[in-house]
Amino acid sequence: MVRFGTRAVGDGEPCFITFEAGPTHDGLESAKRLSRLAAEARADAIKFQILDPDRLVADRTMPFDYEVLVDRQSGRTEKVSEPLYDILCRRALSHPEWRELKTFCDELGLAFFATIGFEDEIELLESLACDSIKIASADVNHLPLLRRAARTGMCLQLDTGNSTLGEIETAVDAIRSEGNDNIIIHQCPSGYPAHLDSVNLRIIMTLKQMFPDFPAAFSDHSPGRDMDIAAIALGANLVEKTITEDKTTRSVEHVMSLEPDEMHAFVKAVRDVETALGQPRRILHPDEEAKRNRIRRSTFLLEDVQAGQHLHEAKVEFCRPGDGLGPDDYERFSDAAFTRDLMAGTKLSASDLKQG
């Protein structure tokens, strides 16, 4: 169990729903529109990516491959390749813009956090009074960055795509060495979108076994919501899903994102699944108990009996409803004697019998 602002995240708590808008906005106004949509859909948080393309990407021609949706009806996609630098430039905001966006999210009642890549970006999130910092899968082995982020005391969310379990253990140890145990570990499949054979949902159970003190999360890179629902059923305490204003936008991650009319349905589906999962203990609701009594059986006399006669001597039949002496009780009371005379057709109860 960890704290995310005023919320607890972990087993026994509602799934924390984060909508990711970092890769799908194209400026401050776009980011605000997506934030408003997330709040209206009743998400818990929205995530962005604070980055400086000029510092992050040394080779500005380095290509990046992804898929875009070209036909809604058939679902046909095509592969696109463009410089990573150009992609990142579309989602870069200035520090004043980030401050304005954080204030906007605060007014919406929507938690705001972001992925960072440099120490001064951690300082920005500190100055914004954020509750959480996200570490990208690419930085799971960036131990100096992890230690600096840990020293903030904020909840650290660790993406683990393309990481070994040993690397995850090392990253967690680095964070904890700074006195920070507020960690959420994400299963984050690679690919934009991720293909089914790389989603590997069962790793969620492995993460929960290896790191029982920390919530497990699922950062979804697949279209639709099926993988998220499955992840929650396997124990994910947080899900992160990318959102867009238009999934046909020719840029990375839009193809696998939720559009405005899908966001409400996504949140509702998560909450419905949580309700349906119920509790690990078997608890019967009053209507279930009533139904059970209607379809189970009681012991009925097929002939008259006299006081003092034993139950096993009586001729009986087991019929519905089951609000009398059940077949299992019949065996326990077989040597008991009737306390009074009874007529054929009587539905027996325990009060009609007395053990010797």
Buried (B, 14 or more C-beta within 10 A) or exposed (E): EBBBBEBBBBEEBEBBBBBBBBBBBEEBEBBBBBBBBBBBBBBBBBBBBBBBBEEBBEEEEEEBEBBBBBEEEEEEBEEBEBBBBBBBBBBBBEEEBBBBBBEBBEEBEBBBBBBBBBEEBBEBBBEBEBBBBBBBBBBBBBBEBBBBBBBBEBBBBBBBBEBEEEEBEBBBEBBBEBEBEBBBBBBBBEBBBBEEEBBEBEBBBBBBEBBEEBBBBBBBBBBBBEBBBBBBBBBBBBBBBBBBBEBEBEBBBBBBBBBBEBBBEBBEBBBEBBEEEEEEEEEEEEEEEEEEBEEBBBBBBEEBBEEEBBBEEBEBEBEEBBBBBBEEBBEBBEEBBBEEEBEEEBBBEBEBBEEE
